Amino acid sequence: MKIRRLKPAFTPTPIYIGAARLKKTHKTVLAGFQNSQSKCKLVRGFTLVELIICLAISAMVLTAAAIAFDACIANYQVNKDISDAIIKANQVLSRITADLRCAIDVNAPEPNTQCSMFTAGGDDITYRFDQAEGKLYLVKNGTAHILCEGISSAAFEKTPGINELGLQCVKSVQITLTVGSGNSAQKACAAVAIRRNL
């Protein structure tokens, strides 16, 4: 039997070429699959744990904001009440000082929680503070009116002197009103000289 030898230049490449094509195609498919996986990773959503943590943090932030807002409202209301009381106290002080400045006679021997006087028009006026009610009253010719509420203390400090006739009189009066209570109490003060007794 005769054995034929193949020429050394001949190589059976079809199988090799087919394998190379198969490897190339496999690599292309694998690369496409990896690209689709990376795209999926880019668009993936939140997990349930992340959503729960997000909700917990949002709840804490909203609770803190609600507490701060409530404190701001309460602080605003306290400041508004004090401001209104001070405005009213200043109006009361303006009225008292106007009456005292033009008074004919101011009664000296009385408690420092009230101030009595006679005006040029012949009216008998008394400003009296009631500690139990926290109110300042205006008593004019025997009729009492509430002049101001929400006062915790009021004082009328009278400075005695001698007038031109050599009689004792009140030269000046210093008025102090404390409005509000506790840490929110504010003082309103005024001083007036009695013109007739200067």
Buried (B, 14 or more C-beta within 10 A) or exposed (E): EEEEEEEEEEEEEEEEEEEEEEEEEEEEEEEEEEEEEEEEEEEEEEEEEEEEEEEEEEEEEEEEEEEEEEEEEEEEEEEEBBEEBBEBBBEBBEBBBEBBEBBEBBBBEBEBBBBBBBBEEEEEBBBBBBEEEBBBBBBBEEEEEEBBEBBBBBBBEBBEBEBEEEEEBBBBBBBBBBBBEEEEBBEBEBBBBBEBBE
